[in-house]
Amino acid sequence: MSGRFLSLEGIDGAGKTTHLEALERRWRSQHADVVRTREPGGTPLAEKLREMVLHDAMDPLCESLLVFAGRRDHLATVIEPALARGAWVLCDRFTDATFAYQGGGRGFDLAVLGQLESWVQQGRQPDLTLWFDLPPAIAAQRLAAARQPDRFEAMDQAFFERVQAGYRARAEAQPQRFVRIDADQRVEAVAAQLQSELSRRGWW
Ligand code: TMP
């Protein structure tokens, strides 16, 4: 039995939730132990931290410490035990989001983030990361129609351009882990690309 760990990433409005749901259904039809989770969040403690990160004013170091504190609890109590027993873990965002949002968007020190990453994760990374790549201008149009924005969704397009650049840098640094999904297509075409990328790896 071997577990798998897949994360989904992308700027707000990139449309990953629709595809996450389809992937979860597909995986549940094949494997008894599927864990769907998210970050920030995924445990009672980390969900409390999520509320603070999304709604309370704080500086980028504080934001980074809170997302990594939640990640520590999430890894120790949910993700690592799940992988150890052979579960397939689907995580809506993980550390790449910290590099993209706190590092890229907020301009926070990437070396500090790298230090936190190694303390908290002890080398653990997702096996595969689906990056939903969408131009920030198009994501902004989609978000304009959405619900009450949180602290991140309320940011301007320049912020999301920096977040996008943060994701691109991570994807270029770790090409073996990242799969770029072109999210600037009709939803059916995005789903087809996702299926073919996962099928090639035996993950659909
Ligand atoms: P969600 O809307 O996809 O649930 O994500 C919540 C927000 O949190 C999203 O705008 C991205 C942001 N975020 C960070 O800023 N840093 C992180 O480490 C993570 C996981 C998310």
Residues whose N, C-alpha, C, O or C-beta is under 5 A from the ligand:
A	BS01	TMP	D12 E39 P40 V67 R93 F94 A97 T98 Y101 Q102 F152 E153
